[in-house]
Amino acid sequence: MAADVITLREAVPRHADLLLDTCVLILAERLPTLHGIRSSLHASVVSLWEFLHGTAGSVLSRDDSRAREKWLGRRQIRTVDLSKHQSASFRAILKLSSSPPDLADCLLAAEAVCRGWPLVTSNVRDFVGVDQLCIVNVGT
């Protein structure tokens, strides 16, 4: 069974907690739909590392990293550590031929699956092959 893809409008009344992909943190200022929602927004330590250090081989300057850290401090996004059940989900995802393309995405998908939280992303194609994952598409 492939991932379930829903909109943010569908997700908010059904889910109290949402896990944010790194791309959503990066694009948050341009995604007004995230402002004022009632669901709790969470960022995994994996997303935070990418957000504060850079993605796709790029490295942010200290000033850019500090600015992003201050920005996070002004938002009501809760940080979640890796859960003890994430390893089992991660191992299951690794066996999929359609697993996410990189390590960070695999870890995020595993965290979302083991917690039962939808993953909010604009990169739906990276996650659609993950069983039991609910994806919230905020594609721009």
HELIX and SHEET records of a PDB file:
HELIX    1   1 LEU A    8  ARG A   14  1                                   7    
HELIX    2   2 THR A   22  LEU A   27  1                                   6    
HELIX    3   3 ALA A   28  ARG A   30  5                                   3    
HELIX    4   4 PRO A   32  LEU A   34  5                                   3    
HELIX    5   5 VAL A   45  HIS A   53  1                                   9    
HELIX    6   6 ARG A   62  ARG A   74  1                                  13    
HELIX    7   7 GLN A   86  LEU A   94  1                                   9    
HELIX    8   8 LEU A  103  ARG A  115  1                                  13    
HELIX    9   9 VAL A  124  ASP A  126  5                                   3    
SHEET    1   A 6 ASP A   4  THR A   7  0                                        
SHEET    2   A 6 CYS A 134  ASN A 137  1                                        
SHEET    3   A 6 LEU A 119  THR A 121  1                                        
SHEET    4   A 6 ASP A  17  LEU A  20  1                                        
SHEET    5   A 6 SER A  40  SER A  44  1                                        
SHEET    6   A 6 ILE A  77  VAL A  80  1                                        
END                                                                             
